[in-house]
Amino acid sequence: MQTTKKILLANSLIWSMVIILTILFAADIPIFIGYYTAIIIVAAIISLVISWSILQRAQNSSALTSIVNQINQINQINPEPIINKRINTLNTDELKKLTHTIDTVLNNIFVIQEQLKQHLNQNTEQLRNLVTFNKNLVADIEKNLSEKTNLEKADKNLLYTAYYDKLTGLPNYLYFHELIDKTLTKANRHKDLVAIFFLDIDNFKNITGNFDQKLIDLYLTHIATQLKLALRKTDLLARVSGDQFIIAVEELNSKEKIKIILDRIAEFLKVPFKVTKDQKLLTTSSIGISVYPNDSSSLEQLEAYASFAMYFAKKQGGNKYCYYEDIKNVVSMIA
């Protein structure tokens, strides 16, 4: 309001001066018309400038006043936190209920935490027990596997000892009996001949008397190897004892085939056994032969006949073979 009054007052003064000047120059208007116009324009400009300046001051003053009023309003606000106001407005029962609720929530949280810790500890302990159990289980399995392997090895060793000659690796006399039963059954079905050879190394006592046991064992292994090389895969070879071997030659239909096998045995036994760099042993043998079913259909009799024929060949000086059929008349005379 005061600002408006100031503006009106200033404008009144300016325009009063303009009127006075107009009256003064009225008498001589034609001459001073340009000056008069200029004065009016200047007066208008001055009026506008004064009015704008007064308005600006008025606005600045108004803004300052507004800011001050807002500051006063802020200062009048209570700085105490709202929560405190809320608490202060609560009565004692409400505070107790609020406190009880908070305590209950905190207690529940604590109980849940303890339960979680307990479950975690239990699970951890169970996991440890499980790991220990698994380790023990693995150890037991490995132990059982080891024991099983040892038992299997022991069974194999026992089976090998029961059926095979430890020195030469050939079937022993017991295993030969089991195998020859199948051979004779097959020969009976196919109407084939089976020849039983009873072989004894010549002069073996001289060898045992001149060499140590290690060399003798090597020599017997050499004999077994040469015999296996001389025979066919279908033939049976076993060590009876000492220097005596028994052979079953199957799938025969004539004595000519028996002769071929005998010649192969003699040929392979000619391979010398090397004692030292300069000393070698030459091997000969005496062989007795019985033929199934010509001589007998009993395995025991066939073995006995072959053994007798072998001793007969040995008495003839060795390095010979003899058929039981050729000497059975002699056997009959002895009997």
Backbone torsions as a table, in degrees:
resi	resn	phi	psi	omega
1	MET	NA	-44.6	178.1
2	GLN	-63.8	-35.1	179.6
3	THR	-64.1	-44.3	179.7
4	THR	-60.4	-40.9	178.5
5	LYS	-62.0	-40.0	-179.6
6	LYS	-64.2	-41.0	-179.7
7	ILE	-64.0	-46.6	-179.6
8	LEU	-62.2	-40.7	179.6
9	LEU	-63.3	-44.8	-179.2
10	ALA	-64.7	-42.9	179.7
11	ASN	-64.7	-37.7	179.4
12	SER	-63.2	-42.4	179.5
13	LEU	-63.9	-42.2	-178.5
14	ILE	-65.6	-47.7	-177.8
15	TRP	-71.6	-25.0	173.9
16	SER	-65.6	-41.6	177.6
17	MET	-63.6	-38.4	179.4
18	VAL	-63.5	-43.7	-179.6
19	ILE	-63.1	-44.1	-179.0
20	ILE	-60.7	-44.8	179.8
21	LEU	-64.2	-35.6	179.4
22	THR	-62.7	-44.9	179.1
23	ILE	-62.9	-42.8	-176.8
24	LEU	-63.0	-39.4	-176.9
25	PHE	-95.2	9.9	-175.0
26	ALA	-68.7	-35.1	-176.7
27	ALA	-67.4	-26.0	-175.7
28	ASP	-122.7	47.8	-172.5
29	ILE	-60.5	-45.9	-175.8
30	PRO	-59.6	-35.0	-174.1
31	ILE	-78.4	-40.3	-172.3
32	PHE	-107.7	23.7	-178.5
33	ILE	-63.6	-38.4	-180.0
34	GLY	-66.4	-41.8	177.6
35	TYR	-64.8	-37.3	-179.0
36	TYR	-64.2	-45.1	179.9
37	THR	-62.6	-40.9	-179.8
38	ALA	-64.2	-39.6	-179.8
39	ILE	-64.2	-41.5	-179.2
40	ILE	-62.9	-44.0	-178.6
41	ILE	-63.6	-44.8	179.4
42	VAL	-61.8	-42.0	180.0
43	ALA	-62.2	-40.5	-180.0
44	ALA	-64.5	-42.6	-179.6
45	ILE	-63.5	-44.9	-179.9
46	ILE	-60.5	-40.5	-179.6
47	SER	-62.2	-42.4	180.0
48	LEU	-65.9	-43.6	-179.1
49	VAL	-62.8	-44.0	-179.4
50	ILE	-63.9	-41.6	-179.3
51	SER	-64.1	-45.0	-179.5
52	TRP	-61.9	-42.1	-179.4
53	SER	-63.8	-42.6	-179.4
54	ILE	-66.3	-38.9	179.4
55	LEU	-64.8	-41.7	179.1
56	GLN	-61.0	-44.6	178.2
57	ARG	-63.0	-37.2	-180.0
58	ALA	-66.3	-40.6	179.0
59	GLN	-65.8	-44.5	178.8
60	ASN	-60.1	-40.8	-179.9
61	SER	-65.8	-38.7	179.5
62	SER	-66.1	-42.6	179.9
63	ALA	-63.9	-41.7	179.5
64	LEU	-63.3	-40.0	-180.0
65	THR	-64.0	-40.8	179.4
66	SER	-62.4	-42.6	179.8
67	ILE	-63.1	-42.9	-179.4
68	VAL	-63.1	-42.3	179.0
69	ASN	-61.1	-41.7	179.6
70	GLN	-64.7	-39.1	177.5
71	ILE	-62.1	-42.2	179.5
72	ASN	-63.4	-39.2	177.9
73	GLN	-64.0	-41.0	178.7
74	ILE	-62.9	-42.4	-179.2
75	ASN	-64.6	-27.1	-179.4
76	GLN	-77.3	-16.3	179.4
77	ILE	-72.1	139.9	179.0
78	ASN	-73.5	117.5	-178.5
79	PRO	-70.0	-5.3	-179.2
80	GLU	-64.2	134.0	-178.5
81	PRO	-55.0	149.7	-178.4
82	ILE	-63.1	-37.6	-179.1
83	ILE	-61.8	-35.5	177.7
84	ASN	-66.3	-39.5	176.9
85	LYS	-59.3	-43.3	-178.3
86	ARG	-64.3	-43.2	-179.7
87	ILE	-65.2	-39.9	-178.8
88	ASN	-65.4	-29.5	-178.7
89	THR	-81.6	-16.1	178.7
90	LEU	-75.5	148.7	174.8
91	ASN	-88.7	179.2	-174.6
92	THR	-64.8	-41.7	-179.3
93	ASP	-62.8	-42.4	179.9
94	GLU	-63.9	-40.3	177.9
95	LEU	-63.3	-40.6	179.2
96	LYS	-63.7	-43.6	179.0
97	LYS	-62.3	-43.3	179.7
98	LEU	-63.5	-43.4	179.3
99	THR	-63.8	-41.5	179.2
100	HIS	-63.3	-42.0	179.3
101	THR	-63.0	-44.9	179.3
102	ILE	-62.8	-43.7	179.0
103	ASP	-62.5	-40.0	179.0
104	THR	-62.4	-44.7	179.1
105	VAL	-61.8	-44.6	-179.9
106	LEU	-63.9	-41.2	178.6
107	ASN	-63.5	-41.6	178.2
108	ASN	-62.4	-42.1	177.8
109	ILE	-61.2	-43.0	-179.9
110	PHE	-63.7	-43.6	179.4
111	VAL	-61.9	-43.6	179.8
112	ILE	-63.2	-41.5	177.8
113	GLN	-60.9	-43.7	179.4
114	GLU	-64.6	-40.6	177.5
115	GLN	-63.4	-42.0	177.8
116	LEU	-62.4	-42.0	177.8
117	LYS	-62.0	-42.9	-179.6
118	GLN	-63.3	-45.5	178.0
119	HIS	-62.6	-40.1	179.5
120	LEU	-63.5	-43.9	178.4
121	ASN	-64.0	-41.4	178.5
122	GLN	-63.1	-44.9	179.5
123	ASN	-64.0	-39.4	178.1
124	THR	-63.0	-42.4	179.4
125	GLU	-66.4	-41.7	177.5
126	GLN	-62.8	-39.6	178.4
127	LEU	-64.0	-42.4	177.6
128	ARG	-62.4	-44.1	178.5
129	ASN	-62.2	-38.4	179.7
130	LEU	-65.8	-42.4	178.5
131	VAL	-62.2	-44.5	178.3
132	THR	-62.3	-42.4	178.4
133	PHE	-61.2	-43.7	179.3
134	ASN	-63.1	-41.5	178.4
135	LYS	-62.2	-44.9	179.1
136	ASN	-64.5	-38.1	179.5
137	LEU	-64.3	-44.7	178.3
138	VAL	-61.9	-41.8	178.9
139	ALA	-63.2	-41.7	178.6
140	ASP	-64.7	-41.9	179.1
141	ILE	-62.4	-46.0	178.8
142	GLU	-61.8	-39.7	178.9
143	LYS	-64.8	-43.9	179.4
144	ASN	-64.5	-40.7	177.6
145	LEU	-63.0	-40.9	178.8
146	SER	-64.3	-43.3	178.5
147	GLU	-64.9	-40.3	178.4
148	LYS	-62.3	-43.8	178.2
149	THR	-61.4	-42.5	178.8
150	ASN	-64.6	-39.5	178.3
151	LEU	-65.6	-41.4	178.2
152	GLU	-62.8	-42.5	176.8
153	LYS	-62.7	-42.1	179.4
154	ALA	-63.6	-40.3	178.3
155	ASP	-63.8	-43.1	179.0
156	LYS	-63.6	-42.2	178.7
157	ASN	-64.2	-40.5	179.0
158	LEU	-65.5	-43.0	178.5
159	LEU	-63.9	-41.9	179.7
160	TYR	-63.3	-43.6	179.4
161	THR	-64.0	-35.1	-177.7
162	ALA	-74.1	-29.0	-172.2
163	TYR	-118.0	-10.8	-175.8
164	TYR	-128.1	151.6	175.5
165	ASP	-78.3	124.4	-174.2
166	LYS	-63.8	-35.5	-175.7
167	LEU	-75.0	-51.4	-171.9
168	THR	-97.3	-16.7	-177.0
169	GLY	79.1	4.6	179.0
170	LEU	-83.1	156.4	171.6
171	PRO	-56.3	143.2	177.3
172	ASN	-85.4	-178.7	-174.5
173	TYR	-63.1	-35.1	179.8
174	LEU	-65.9	-46.9	-178.8
175	TYR	-67.4	-32.6	177.9
176	PHE	-59.8	-39.6	179.9
177	HIS	-63.3	-39.0	178.2
178	GLU	-67.1	-40.9	-177.8
179	LEU	-71.6	-39.5	-175.9
180	ILE	-68.1	-27.6	176.5
181	ASP	-60.7	-42.5	178.1
182	LYS	-66.3	-37.5	-179.4
183	THR	-65.3	-44.3	179.7
184	LEU	-66.9	-37.3	177.5
185	THR	-63.1	-43.4	178.1
186	LYS	-63.3	-43.5	-179.7
187	ALA	-64.3	-37.3	178.3
188	ASN	-65.9	-37.5	179.6
189	ARG	-68.6	-38.6	-177.1
190	HIS	-97.2	2.2	-179.9
191	LYS	58.7	40.9	179.1
192	ASP	-99.7	167.0	173.3
193	LEU	-95.7	149.1	173.7
194	VAL	-129.7	125.6	179.3
195	ALA	-101.2	132.6	176.1
196	ILE	-104.9	119.4	177.9
197	PHE	-103.9	129.3	171.0
198	PHE	-111.6	113.6	-169.8
199	LEU	-114.2	135.3	177.8
200	ASP	-133.0	134.0	-178.7
201	ILE	-73.9	132.8	179.2
202	ASP	-74.3	141.8	174.8
203	ASN	59.1	31.5	-177.9
204	PHE	-69.3	-29.2	179.2
205	LYS	-64.4	-35.8	177.5
206	ASN	-65.2	-36.4	179.9
207	ILE	-67.5	-45.7	-179.3
208	THR	-66.3	-25.9	-179.9
209	GLY	-81.9	-17.9	-175.4
210	ASN	-108.7	-11.1	-176.3
211	PHE	-130.2	157.2	179.4
212	ASP	-76.1	169.8	-173.5
213	GLN	-65.4	-35.3	179.7
214	LYS	-61.4	-43.6	179.9
215	LEU	-69.4	-37.5	178.3
216	ILE	-61.9	-42.9	178.7
217	ASP	-61.8	-41.1	177.8
218	LEU	-64.2	-37.5	179.1
219	TYR	-65.6	-44.6	178.7
220	LEU	-63.8	-37.2	175.9
221	THR	-63.7	-39.3	176.9
222	HIS	-61.6	-44.6	179.0
223	ILE	-60.0	-45.3	-179.3
224	ALA	-61.3	-41.1	180.0
225	THR	-64.1	-44.9	-179.2
226	GLN	-65.4	-36.7	178.2
227	LEU	-66.6	-41.1	178.0
228	LYS	-62.7	-36.6	178.7
229	LEU	-68.4	-32.6	-177.6
230	ALA	-76.4	-27.0	-174.4
231	LEU	-93.0	164.8	176.1
232	ARG	-84.5	165.8	-179.8
233	LYS	-66.3	-27.4	-179.5
234	THR	-80.7	-12.3	-179.1
235	ASP	-82.8	153.7	179.4
236	LEU	-105.8	136.3	179.0
237	LEU	-133.7	130.8	179.3
238	ALA	-142.8	153.5	175.6
239	ARG	-97.0	126.0	-179.9
240	VAL	-81.1	-58.2	176.9
241	SER	-177.0	154.1	177.3
242	GLY	51.4	-120.0	-177.4
243	ASP	-103.7	17.4	-177.7
244	GLN	-104.0	135.2	-179.6
245	PHE	-129.9	151.4	176.4
246	ILE	-124.0	140.4	-174.4
247	ILE	-132.5	139.2	173.3
248	ALA	-119.5	118.9	-179.6
249	VAL	-107.8	115.4	-175.1
250	GLU	-106.9	-179.9	178.9
251	GLU	57.4	48.6	178.4
252	LEU	-111.4	148.1	175.8
253	ASN	-130.4	2.9	178.5
254	SER	-162.5	161.7	177.3
255	LYS	-69.0	-23.0	180.0
256	GLU	-60.4	-39.4	178.7
257	LYS	-69.1	-32.9	175.6
258	ILE	-63.6	-39.9	-179.9
259	LYS	-62.9	-37.5	178.8
260	ILE	-62.0	-43.4	179.7
261	ILE	-65.6	-40.9	179.5
262	LEU	-62.5	-41.4	179.1
263	ASP	-65.4	-37.7	178.2
264	ARG	-65.3	-40.5	178.3
265	ILE	-61.2	-47.0	-179.8
266	ALA	-61.9	-38.5	-178.4
267	GLU	-66.5	-44.5	-177.3
268	PHE	-72.9	-29.3	178.3
269	LEU	-73.5	-14.4	177.0
270	LYS	-71.0	-16.5	178.2
271	VAL	-63.2	118.2	-173.1
272	PRO	-70.0	151.1	174.5
273	PHE	-97.7	123.9	-175.2
274	LYS	-83.1	114.2	178.3
275	VAL	-85.6	-54.6	174.4
276	THR	-133.1	-173.9	179.5
277	LYS	-61.2	-34.6	-176.2
278	ASP	-109.5	-0.5	-175.7
279	GLN	-123.4	133.3	179.4
280	LYS	-134.8	152.7	176.9
281	LEU	-109.3	130.8	175.2
282	LEU	-101.8	137.0	-172.4
283	THR	-113.0	134.3	168.5
284	THR	-129.4	164.2	-177.2
285	SER	-144.0	161.2	173.5
286	SER	-113.8	130.6	-174.5
287	ILE	-127.5	130.5	173.1
288	GLY	-107.9	142.2	-171.8
289	ILE	-129.3	131.6	169.1
290	SER	-125.4	153.1	-172.7
291	VAL	-124.4	131.1	173.5
292	TYR	-93.6	136.2	-2.5
293	PRO	-96.9	12.3	-174.5
294	ASN	-61.9	-45.4	-177.1
295	ASP	-86.0	-36.8	179.8
296	SER	-173.7	159.9	173.8
297	SER	-104.4	0.5	179.0
298	SER	-96.3	130.6	-179.4
299	LEU	-63.8	-41.9	-179.6
300	GLU	-61.1	-43.8	178.7
301	GLN	-67.7	-38.9	178.9
302	LEU	-61.8	-41.8	178.8
303	GLU	-66.8	-41.5	179.9
304	ALA	-64.6	-41.4	179.9
305	TYR	-66.8	-41.5	179.4
306	ALA	-65.4	-38.7	179.0
307	SER	-64.9	-43.0	178.9
308	PHE	-63.7	-42.2	178.8
309	ALA	-64.1	-35.4	178.1
310	MET	-63.7	-45.1	179.6
311	TYR	-65.3	-34.9	177.1
312	PHE	-63.6	-41.8	178.5
313	ALA	-66.2	-39.1	-179.8
314	LYS	-64.2	-36.6	178.8
315	LYS	-68.9	-18.1	178.0
316	GLN	-83.6	8.2	176.6
317	GLY	109.3	-3.1	177.9
318	GLY	81.9	177.1	-178.0
319	ASN	56.0	37.7	-178.9
320	LYS	-138.0	163.8	171.1
321	TYR	-125.8	153.7	-175.0
322	CYS	-144.9	133.4	174.9
323	TYR	-85.3	139.8	176.5
324	TYR	-61.9	-34.3	179.9
325	GLU	-58.3	-31.5	-177.6
326	ASP	-78.4	-20.5	-176.2
327	ILE	-119.4	8.5	-175.0
328	LYS	-66.5	-23.8	174.4
329	ASN	-66.4	-38.2	176.1
330	VAL	-63.3	-40.6	179.0
331	VAL	-63.1	-40.6	179.4
332	SER	-63.6	-37.9	179.0
333	MET	-66.5	-40.0	179.6
334	ILE	-66.6	-41.2	-179.1
335	ALA	-64.5	NA	NA
